[in-house]
Amino acid sequence: MYLKSIEINGFKSFANKIVFEFPQGITGIVGPNGSGKSNIGDAVRWVLGEQSARQLRGSKMEDVIFSGTQSRRPMGFAYVAITFENANRIIPLDYEEVTVARRVYRSGESEYLINGSSCRRRDIVELFYDTGIGKEGYSIIGQGQVEKILSGKIEDSRELFDEAAGIAKYKKNRTVTEKSLEQERQNLERVTDILAELEKQVGPLEKQSAKAKEYLKLRDEEKDIDIHLFLYDYERLKKEQEENERQYKIVSGDLEDTRKIYEKIKEKNGKLQDQTQAVTESLETKESEKEELRRKKETKDNEILLLSHKVESNTLLITHYEELEKQSDEEKDTKTAEIEVLKKETVQKKQEISDGQKKLEELEESILTRRKEQESCEKKISGENDRLFSIMNTSSDTKEKLSRYAAMEEQLEIRNAEYNSRYISFNSELKEYNETAEELLKQQDAAKEAFEKQENLYQELEKREKHLQEKEQKYQDEMGNLNQEYLRTKSRYETLMNITERYDGYNQSIRRIMEQKNANPGIIGVVADILALPEKYETAIEIALGGALQNIVTEDNETAKR
């Protein structure tokens, strides 16, 4: 594994994007003071997770972002990425190259990336455990750090040796796990104390539970009674509604029959009115004929009067002629002839008058007959009108009945709406009843006990119950936290076990041999796994054995030779 390249953009003095390529071998970066050589080392420390601005020669983390010059505006972010060649898989990732990057913005937001995928800072730190690479690793040695290592404390020097030996990762994990286990132990002690306290309160709570069960039983019985009562009222009202609907159907049928009868009578009345109209028109015609005959009669009367005058005149003439007859026979004969003619005319006129009188009498008889027919028709019309009025009165009664039935139907609808409203109100009251169950429990208990001392005792129990509920809630919260911590510890333990099973941190050759352990029964394990020592001797043994902790133990020499 070796460093292949460093990409810097916006970090400290590097305003433009720049990439440093490092071929295999030794590479040196030289330049005058202030050219940014130290900034490259700071960039490596920063991308590996350094969070101390002081270690990066700044006062705050924002100082790592290019702050600008007179000719260049400040940048809004800083970005550094380093790429390692990983052909031998020293970095526990299945990639030939591993690129670790970090980006920070002036707003304070930052992100870490491994091969372009977002990750946590912790993931990057753990990735380089036991590789010597890291913000505290020995792969980056600054000015004065060699002297600090040589003249420093043994514990500080030991950290570097642990890192080089590949066990720093496990010691770090062991420390974290021990702290977690100690915290779990303390949590379990607290849980034990809480359980002991809760056990003391079980007795009073059981009594309260019995009372609550009694109340719930009575409440269920009351609910059943209310439901049965409601169902009884509902069935009764439903039957009443069905009976009313049946009566309404009967009345509707009667009304329909009455409407049919009314339509028939109306149709018959129409026909009678048509007949009356025809008779009236016929009477008008007869009246017209009668008027015509009257005019003719007057004409004939005038003619008769005229003829009478003529007769009188002729009579006078006859008298005159008779007188003249004596005077002259010739005139007598002439006058006699004229008289005969006049007599004939008189007889003819009298016959015409007689015929006219007969016709007038016939017309009067015809008019009388027509009048009788008219009176008969008028009587029929009057009878039909009376019948029509009777039917209309009957229809009015029927309409009144229909109106009453409509009112009854409307009343039924109102009652149905009222029952529906009562049903909704009942559900609402039932809901309110359930919501106020605790208050009813208090009242019911007070009514059963019927004395003031029990009421005071109940109030005291209620306070204790509330206190217990708060403690129970607190206990549940603590149990939830303990469960979460347990799950985290378990996950961490499983991770450590997986790491142990994969032998991370060991040399590549040891890892390959231990991976063949199942195929080679003669391999027992490494020294670090086999040793079981008291905690106070662990440090001394680790220092004494050093790298020998990674030695492999076998059953015999033959297995070791293989």
C-alpha positions as CSV (number, residue, x, y, z in Angstrom):
1,M,0.0,0.0,0.0
2,Y,1.3,3.4,-0.9
3,L,0.0,7.0,-1.4
4,K,-0.8,7.5,-5.1
5,S,-2.2,11.1,-5.2
6,I,-3.5,14.0,-3.3
7,E,-6.2,16.3,-4.8
8,I,-6.7,19.7,-3.2
9,N,-9.2,22.4,-4.0
10,G,-9.9,25.5,-2.0
11,F,-7.9,24.3,1.0
12,K,-5.8,27.1,2.7
13,S,-3.5,28.6,0.0
14,F,-4.6,26.2,-2.8
15,A,-7.4,28.3,-4.5
16,N,-7.3,26.3,-7.7
17,K,-7.7,22.6,-8.0
18,I,-4.3,20.8,-7.9
19,V,-3.4,17.1,-8.0
20,F,-0.1,15.7,-6.6
21,E,0.9,12.4,-8.2
22,F,3.2,10.2,-6.1
23,P,5.0,7.3,-8.0
24,Q,6.5,4.4,-6.1
25,G,9.7,5.3,-4.3
26,I,10.6,8.5,-2.4
27,T,9.0,11.7,-3.5
28,G,10.0,15.1,-2.0
29,I,8.1,18.4,-2.2
30,V,10.4,21.4,-2.1
31,G,9.9,25.1,-2.3
32,P,10.6,28.4,-0.6
33,N,9.0,29.5,2.7
34,G,5.3,30.4,2.4
35,S,4.8,28.4,-0.8
36,G,2.4,25.9,0.9
37,K,4.5,22.9,1.7
38,S,3.2,22.5,5.2
39,N,-0.4,23.0,3.9
40,I,-0.1,19.7,2.0
41,G,0.7,17.9,5.3
42,D,-2.2,19.7,7.0
43,A,-4.5,18.6,4.1
44,V,-3.6,15.0,4.7
45,R,-4.2,15.3,8.4
46,W,-7.5,17.1,7.8
47,V,-8.8,14.6,5.3
48,L,-8.0,11.7,7.7
49,G,-10.3,13.3,10.3
50,E,-8.4,16.0,12.2
51,Q,-10.9,18.2,14.0
52,S,-8.6,20.4,16.0
53,A,-8.1,23.7,14.1
54,R,-5.0,24.3,16.3
55,Q,-3.3,21.2,14.9
56,L,-4.0,22.6,11.5
57,R,-2.4,25.9,12.5
58,G,-5.6,27.8,12.6
59,S,-8.0,29.4,15.1
60,K,-11.3,27.8,13.7
61,M,-12.1,25.2,11.2
62,E,-13.4,27.8,8.7
63,D,-9.7,28.9,8.4
64,V,-8.9,25.9,6.2
65,I,-11.1,27.4,3.4
66,F,-9.3,29.7,1.0
67,S,-9.9,33.2,2.4
68,G,-9.2,35.1,-0.8
69,T,-6.7,37.8,-1.9
70,Q,-6.8,41.3,-3.4
71,S,-7.3,39.8,-6.8
72,R,-9.2,36.6,-5.9
73,R,-12.5,36.2,-4.2
74,P,-12.8,33.8,-1.2
75,M,-14.1,30.3,-1.9
76,G,-17.1,28.8,-0.3
77,F,-15.7,25.3,0.4
78,A,-12.5,23.3,0.9
79,Y,-12.0,19.8,-0.6
80,V,-9.2,17.3,-0.2
81,A,-9.0,13.7,-1.5
82,I,-6.2,11.2,-1.1
83,T,-5.9,8.0,-3.0
84,F,-4.0,4.8,-1.8
85,E,-3.0,1.8,-3.8
86,N,-4.5,-1.2,-2.0
87,A,-3.5,-4.2,-4.1
88,N,-2.4,-6.2,-0.9
89,R,-5.7,-5.3,0.9
90,I,-4.0,-3.8,3.9
91,I,-7.0,-1.4,4.0
92,P,-9.9,-3.8,4.6
93,L,-11.8,-2.9,1.5
94,D,-12.1,-5.0,-1.7
95,Y,-10.8,-2.3,-4.0
96,E,-7.5,-1.9,-5.8
97,E,-7.6,1.8,-5.0
98,V,-9.2,3.5,-2.0
99,T,-10.0,7.2,-2.2
100,V,-10.8,9.1,1.0
101,A,-12.2,12.6,0.7
102,R,-13.5,15.4,2.9
103,R,-15.4,18.6,2.1
104,V,-16.4,21.5,4.3
105,Y,-18.5,24.6,3.6
106,R,-18.5,28.0,5.2
107,S,-21.9,27.3,6.6
108,G,-20.3,24.7,8.8
109,E,-21.6,21.7,7.0
110,S,-19.1,18.9,6.1
111,E,-19.1,15.5,4.6
112,Y,-16.7,12.5,4.4
113,L,-16.5,10.2,1.4
114,I,-14.9,6.7,0.8
115,N,-14.7,6.0,-2.9
116,G,-17.4,8.5,-3.6
117,S,-19.8,7.1,-1.1
118,S,-20.9,9.2,1.9
119,C,-19.7,8.0,5.3
120,R,-19.0,9.0,8.9
121,R,-15.7,10.4,10.2
122,R,-15.6,7.4,12.5
123,D,-15.7,5.1,9.5
124,I,-12.5,6.7,8.1
125,V,-10.7,6.7,11.4
126,E,-11.5,3.0,11.9
127,L,-10.6,2.2,8.3
128,F,-6.9,3.2,9.0
129,Y,-6.6,1.6,12.4
130,D,-3.3,-0.4,12.6
131,T,-2.0,0.9,9.3
132,G,0.0,3.8,10.8
133,I,-2.1,6.2,8.7
134,G,-4.3,8.6,10.6
135,K,-4.3,12.0,12.2
136,E,-2.4,10.6,15.2
137,G,-0.4,8.0,13.2
138,Y,3.3,7.7,12.9
139,S,3.2,8.1,9.1
140,I,3.0,11.9,9.4
141,I,5.8,13.3,11.6
142,G,5.8,17.0,11.9
143,Q,8.5,19.4,13.1
144,G,9.6,18.6,16.7
145,Q,7.6,15.4,16.8
146,V,10.7,13.1,16.7
147,E,12.1,14.8,19.8
148,K,8.7,14.7,21.5
149,I,8.6,10.9,20.9
150,L,12.1,10.3,22.2
151,S,11.7,12.4,25.3
152,G,8.0,11.8,25.9
153,K,6.3,9.4,28.3
154,I,6.4,5.7,27.9
155,E,2.6,5.6,27.4
156,D,2.8,8.0,24.5
157,S,5.6,6.0,22.8
158,R,3.6,2.8,23.4
159,E,0.7,4.2,21.4
160,L,3.0,4.5,18.4
161,F,4.2,0.9,18.9
162,D,0.7,-0.4,19.3
163,E,-0.2,1.3,16.1
164,A,2.8,-0.3,14.3
165,A,2.0,-3.7,15.8
166,G,-1.6,-3.5,14.6
167,I,-3.3,-3.8,18.0
168,A,-4.3,-0.2,18.6
169,K,-7.6,-0.8,16.9
170,Y,-8.5,-3.7,19.3
171,K,-7.3,-1.9,22.3
172,K,-9.4,1.1,21.3
173,N,-12.4,-1.2,20.7
174,R,-11.8,-3.0,24.0
175,T,-11.7,0.3,25.9
176,V,-15.0,1.4,24.3
177,T,-16.6,-2.0,25.0
178,E,-15.4,-2.0,28.6
179,K,-17.0,1.4,29.2
180,S,-20.2,0.2,27.6
181,L,-20.2,-2.9,29.7
182,E,-19.6,-0.9,32.9
183,Q,-22.5,1.4,31.9
184,E,-24.7,-1.6,31.3
185,R,-23.8,-3.0,34.7
186,Q,-24.7,0.2,36.4
187,N,-28.0,0.3,34.4
188,L,-28.8,-3.2,35.4
189,E,-28.2,-2.3,39.1
190,R,-30.6,0.7,38.6
191,V,-33.2,-1.7,37.0
192,T,-32.8,-4.1,39.9
193,D,-33.5,-1.3,42.4
194,I,-36.5,-0.1,40.4
195,L,-37.9,-3.7,40.3
196,A,-37.5,-4.1,44.0
197,E,-39.3,-0.8,44.6
198,L,-42.1,-1.8,42.2
199,E,-42.5,-5.2,43.9
200,K,-43.4,-3.4,47.1
201,Q,-46.2,-1.6,45.3
202,V,-47.7,-4.7,43.7
203,G,-50.1,-5.4,46.6
204,P,-51.9,-2.0,46.5
205,L,-51.9,-2.1,42.8
206,E,-53.6,-5.5,42.7
207,K,-56.4,-4.2,44.9
208,Q,-56.8,-1.2,42.6
209,S,-56.7,-3.6,39.6
210,A,-59.5,-5.7,41.2
211,K,-61.6,-2.6,41.7
212,A,-60.9,-1.4,38.1
213,K,-61.9,-4.9,36.8
214,E,-65.2,-4.7,38.8
215,Y,-65.9,-1.3,37.4
216,L,-65.1,-2.4,33.8
217,K,-67.5,-5.4,34.3
218,L,-70.3,-3.1,35.5
219,R,-69.6,-0.7,32.7
220,D,-69.8,-3.5,30.2
221,E,-73.1,-4.6,31.7
222,E,-74.5,-1.1,31.6
223,K,-73.3,-0.8,28.0
224,D,-75.1,-4.1,27.1
225,I,-78.3,-2.8,28.8
226,D,-78.2,0.5,26.9
227,I,-77.6,-1.3,23.6
228,H,-80.5,-3.7,24.2
229,L,-82.7,-0.8,25.2
230,F,-81.7,1.1,22.1
231,L,-82.3,-2.0,19.9
232,Y,-85.8,-2.5,21.5
233,D,-86.7,1.2,20.8
234,Y,-85.3,0.8,17.3
235,E,-87.3,-2.3,16.6
236,R,-90.5,-0.7,18.0
237,L,-90.1,2.4,15.9
238,K,-89.2,0.3,12.9
239,K,-92.5,-1.6,13.3
240,E,-94.4,1.6,13.7
241,Q,-92.8,3.0,10.5
242,E,-93.6,-0.2,8.6
243,E,-97.3,0.0,9.8
244,N,-97.4,3.7,8.7
245,E,-95.9,2.8,5.4
246,R,-98.5,0.1,4.9
247,Q,-101.3,2.5,5.8
248,Y,-99.7,5.0,3.4
249,K,-99.7,2.5,0.6
250,I,-103.4,1.7,1.3
251,V,-104.3,5.4,1.2
252,S,-102.2,5.9,-1.9
253,G,-104.1,3.0,-3.6
254,D,-107.5,4.6,-2.5
255,L,-106.3,7.9,-3.8
256,E,-105.3,6.4,-7.1
257,D,-108.7,4.8,-7.4
258,T,-110.4,8.1,-6.6
259,R,-108.2,9.8,-9.1
260,K,-109.3,7.3,-11.8
261,I,-113.0,7.8,-10.9
262,Y,-112.5,11.5,-10.9
263,E,-110.8,11.3,-14.4
264,K,-113.7,9.2,-15.7
265,I,-116.3,11.6,-14.2
266,K,-114.3,14.5,-15.6
267,E,-114.2,12.8,-19.0
268,K,-118.0,12.2,-18.8
269,N,-118.6,15.7,-17.7
270,G,-116.6,16.9,-20.7
271,K,-118.8,14.8,-23.0
272,L,-122.0,16.2,-21.3
273,Q,-120.6,19.7,-21.7
274,D,-120.0,18.9,-25.4
275,Q,-123.6,17.7,-25.6
276,T,-124.8,20.8,-23.8
277,Q,-122.9,22.9,-26.1
278,A,-124.4,21.1,-29.1
279,V,-128.0,21.5,-27.6
280,T,-127.2,25.1,-26.9
281,E,-126.1,25.6,-30.4
282,S,-129.2,23.7,-31.7
283,L,-131.4,25.9,-29.5
284,E,-129.7,29.0,-30.8
285,T,-130.4,27.7,-34.3
286,K,-134.0,27.1,-33.4
287,E,-134.3,30.5,-31.9
288,S,-132.9,31.9,-35.1
289,E,-135.5,29.9,-37.1
290,K,-138.1,31.0,-34.6
291,E,-137.1,34.6,-35.1
292,E,-137.2,34.1,-38.8
293,L,-140.7,32.6,-38.6
294,R,-141.8,35.5,-36.4
295,R,-140.6,37.9,-38.9
296,K,-142.4,35.9,-41.6
297,K,-145.5,35.9,-39.4
298,E,-145.3,39.6,-39.1
299,T,-144.9,39.9,-42.8
300,K,-147.9,37.6,-43.3
301,D,-149.9,39.6,-40.7
302,N,-149.1,42.7,-42.5
303,E,-150.1,41.1,-45.7
304,I,-153.3,39.8,-44.1
305,L,-154.0,43.3,-42.7
306,L,-153.3,44.7,-46.2
307,L,-155.6,42.1,-47.7
308,S,-158.2,43.0,-45.0
309,H,-157.9,46.5,-46.0
310,K,-158.2,45.5,-49.6
311,V,-161.3,43.3,-48.7
312,E,-162.8,46.2,-47.0
313,S,-161.9,48.4,-49.9
314,N,-163.3,45.8,-52.3
315,T,-166.4,45.5,-50.1
316,L,-166.9,49.2,-50.4
317,L,-166.3,48.9,-54.1
318,I,-168.8,46.1,-54.3
319,T,-171.2,48.3,-52.5
320,H,-170.3,51.1,-54.8
321,Y,-170.5,48.7,-57.7
322,E,-173.9,47.5,-56.6
323,E,-175.0,51.0,-56.4
324,L,-173.6,51.6,-59.8
325,E,-175.1,48.4,-61.1
326,K,-178.3,50.0,-60.9
327,Q,-176.9,52.7,-63.1
328,S,-175.4,50.7,-65.7
329,D,-175.6,47.0,-66.6
330,E,-172.4,47.2,-68.6
331,E,-170.6,48.6,-65.7
332,K,-172.4,46.0,-63.5
333,D,-171.1,43.2,-65.6
334,T,-167.6,44.7,-65.6
335,K,-167.7,45.3,-61.9
336,T,-169.2,41.9,-61.3
337,A,-166.3,40.3,-63.1
338,E,-163.9,42.5,-61.1
339,I,-165.6,41.5,-58.0
340,E,-165.4,37.8,-58.9
341,V,-161.7,38.3,-59.5
342,L,-161.3,40.1,-56.2
343,K,-163.3,37.4,-54.4
344,K,-161.0,34.8,-55.8
345,E,-158.0,36.8,-54.8
346,T,-159.6,37.2,-51.4
347,V,-160.2,33.5,-51.0
348,Q,-156.6,32.8,-52.2
349,K,-155.2,35.3,-49.7
350,K,-157.3,33.8,-47.0
351,Q,-156.0,30.4,-47.9
352,E,-152.4,31.7,-47.8
353,I,-153.1,33.3,-44.4
354,S,-154.6,30.0,-43.2
355,D,-151.5,28.1,-44.4
356,G,-149.2,30.7,-42.7
357,Q,-151.1,30.3,-39.5
358,K,-150.7,26.5,-39.7
359,K,-147.0,26.8,-40.4
360,L,-146.7,29.3,-37.5
361,E,-148.5,26.8,-35.2
362,E,-146.1,24.0,-36.3
363,L,-143.2,26.3,-35.6
364,E,-144.5,27.1,-32.2
365,E,-144.9,23.4,-31.5
366,S,-141.4,22.7,-32.7
367,I,-140.1,25.5,-30.6
368,L,-142.0,24.1,-27.6
369,T,-140.5,20.7,-28.2
370,R,-137.0,22.2,-28.5
371,R,-137.6,24.0,-25.2
372,K,-138.6,20.8,-23.5
373,E,-135.5,19.1,-24.9
374,Q,-133.4,22.1,-23.7
375,E,-135.0,21.9,-20.2
376,S,-134.3,18.1,-20.1
377,C,-130.7,18.7,-21.1
378,E,-130.4,21.5,-18.6
379,K,-131.7,19.1,-15.9
380,K,-129.2,16.4,-17.0
381,I,-126.4,19.0,-17.0
382,S,-127.6,20.2,-13.5
383,G,-127.6,16.6,-12.3
384,E,-124.1,15.9,-13.8
385,N,-122.9,19.2,-12.2
386,D,-124.3,18.1,-8.9
387,R,-122.6,14.7,-9.3
388,L,-119.4,16.5,-10.4
389,F,-119.6,18.7,-7.3
390,S,-120.1,15.6,-5.2
391,I,-117.1,14.0,-6.8
392,M,-115.1,17.1,-6.3
393,N,-116.1,17.2,-2.7
394,T,-115.1,13.5,-2.4
395,S,-111.8,14.4,-4.1
396,S,-111.4,17.2,-1.7
397,D,-111.9,14.8,1.2
398,T,-109.4,12.4,-0.5
399,K,-106.9,15.3,-0.8
400,E,-107.4,16.1,2.8
401,K,-106.7,12.5,3.6
402,L,-103.6,12.6,1.4
403,S,-102.6,15.8,3.1
404,R,-103.0,14.1,6.5
405,Y,-101.0,11.1,5.3
406,A,-98.4,13.3,3.9
407,A,-98.2,15.1,7.2
408,M,-98.0,11.7,8.9
409,E,-95.3,10.7,6.5
410,E,-93.4,13.9,7.2
411,Q,-93.9,13.3,10.9
412,L,-92.5,9.8,10.5
413,E,-89.5,11.3,8.7
414,I,-89.1,13.8,11.5
415,R,-89.3,11.0,14.0
416,N,-86.8,8.9,12.0
417,A,-84.5,11.9,12.0
418,E,-85.0,12.3,15.7
419,Y,-84.2,8.6,16.3
420,N,-81.1,8.9,14.1
421,S,-80.1,12.0,16.0
422,R,-80.8,10.1,19.3
423,Y,-78.6,7.3,17.9
424,I,-75.8,9.6,17.1
425,S,-76.2,11.4,20.4
426,F,-76.2,7.9,22.1
427,N,-72.9,7.1,20.4
428,S,-71.5,10.5,21.4
429,E,-72.6,10.0,25.0
430,L,-71.2,6.5,24.9
431,K,-67.9,7.9,23.8
432,E,-68.0,10.6,26.4
433,Y,-68.9,7.9,28.9
434,N,-65.8,5.9,28.0
435,E,-63.6,9.0,28.1
436,T,-64.8,9.8,31.7
437,A,-64.4,6.2,32.9
438,E,-61.9,7.1,35.5
439,E,-64.1,9.7,37.0
440,L,-67.0,7.3,37.1
441,L,-64.8,4.7,38.7
442,K,-64.1,7.2,41.5
443,Q,-67.8,7.9,41.9
444,Q,-68.8,4.3,41.8
445,D,-66.1,3.3,44.4
446,A,-67.2,6.2,46.6
447,A,-70.9,5.1,46.3
448,K,-70.0,1.5,47.2
449,E,-67.8,2.3,50.2
450,A,-70.1,5.1,51.3
451,F,-67.8,6.6,53.9
452,E,-65.3,9.4,53.9
453,K,-62.3,7.5,55.1
454,Q,-62.4,5.2,52.0
455,E,-62.6,8.3,49.8
456,N,-59.5,9.8,51.3
457,L,-57.8,6.4,51.0
458,Y,-58.8,6.3,47.4
459,Q,-57.3,9.8,46.7
460,E,-54.1,8.7,48.4
461,L,-54.0,5.6,46.2
462,E,-54.6,7.7,43.2
463,K,-51.6,9.9,44.0
464,R,-49.5,6.8,44.5
465,E,-50.8,5.4,41.3
466,K,-49.8,8.5,39.4
467,H,-46.4,8.4,41.1
468,L,-46.0,4.8,40.1
469,Q,-47.1,5.6,36.6
470,E,-44.4,8.3,36.4
471,K,-41.9,5.9,37.8
472,E,-43.0,3.1,35.5
473,Q,-42.7,5.5,32.5
474,K,-39.3,6.5,33.7
475,Y,-38.4,2.8,34.1
476,Q,-39.7,2.1,30.6
477,D,-37.6,5.0,29.2
478,E,-34.6,3.6,31.0
479,M,-35.3,0.1,29.8
480,G,-35.7,1.5,26.2
481,N,-32.3,3.3,26.6
482,L,-30.8,0.1,28.0
483,N,-32.2,-2.0,25.2
484,Q,-30.8,0.5,22.6
485,E,-27.4,0.5,24.4
486,Y,-27.5,-3.3,24.6
487,L,-28.2,-3.5,20.8
488,R,-25.4,-1.1,20.1
489,T,-23.1,-3.1,22.4
490,K,-24.2,-6.3,20.8
491,S,-23.7,-4.9,17.3
492,R,-20.2,-3.7,18.4
493,Y,-19.5,-7.0,19.9
494,E,-20.5,-8.8,16.8
495,T,-18.4,-6.4,14.7
496,L,-15.4,-7.2,17.0
497,M,-16.1,-10.9,16.7
498,N,-16.2,-10.6,12.9
499,I,-13.0,-8.6,13.0
500,T,-11.4,-11.2,15.3
501,E,-12.6,-14.0,13.1
502,R,-11.1,-12.3,10.0
503,Y,-8.0,-11.5,12.0
504,D,-7.9,-7.8,11.0
505,G,-4.7,-6.1,12.2
506,Y,-2.6,-9.2,11.7
507,N,0.0,-9.6,9.0
508,Q,-1.2,-10.8,5.7
509,S,0.6,-14.2,6.0
510,I,-0.9,-14.8,9.4
511,R,-4.3,-14.0,8.1
512,R,-4.0,-16.4,5.2
513,I,-2.9,-19.2,7.6
514,M,-5.7,-18.6,10.1
515,E,-8.2,-18.6,7.2
516,Q,-7.1,-22.2,6.6
517,K,-7.6,-23.2,10.2
518,N,-10.7,-25.2,9.5
519,A,-8.9,-27.2,6.8
520,N,-5.9,-27.7,9.1
521,P,-7.1,-29.2,12.5
522,G,-3.6,-29.0,13.8
523,I,-3.7,-25.1,14.0
524,I,-4.8,-24.1,17.5
525,G,-4.7,-20.3,17.1
526,V,-2.6,-17.1,17.7
527,V,-1.0,-16.4,21.1
528,A,-3.2,-13.3,21.7
529,D,-6.4,-15.4,21.4
530,I,-5.1,-18.3,23.6
531,L,-3.8,-16.2,26.5
532,A,-6.3,-15.6,29.3
533,L,-4.7,-13.3,31.9
534,P,-5.9,-11.1,34.8
535,E,-6.5,-7.5,33.7
536,K,-3.7,-6.2,35.8
537,Y,-1.1,-8.3,34.0
538,E,-2.3,-7.6,30.4
539,T,-0.2,-4.5,29.8
540,A,3.0,-6.1,31.1
541,I,2.5,-9.3,29.1
542,E,1.7,-7.3,25.9
543,I,4.9,-5.2,26.3
544,A,7.0,-8.3,27.1
545,L,5.7,-10.4,24.2
546,G,5.4,-7.5,21.7
547,G,5.0,-9.0,18.2
548,A,5.1,-12.5,19.5
549,L,1.4,-12.1,20.3
550,Q,0.8,-12.8,16.6
551,N,2.7,-16.1,16.7
552,I,0.6,-19.1,15.7
553,V,0.4,-22.1,18.0
554,T,0.1,-25.6,16.5
555,E,-0.3,-29.1,18.0
556,D,2.9,-30.4,16.6
557,N,6.0,-29.6,14.5
558,E,4.6,-31.3,11.4
559,T,1.7,-28.9,11.3
560,A,4.0,-25.9,11.9
561,K,6.2,-27.1,9.0
562,R,3.2,-27.3,6.6
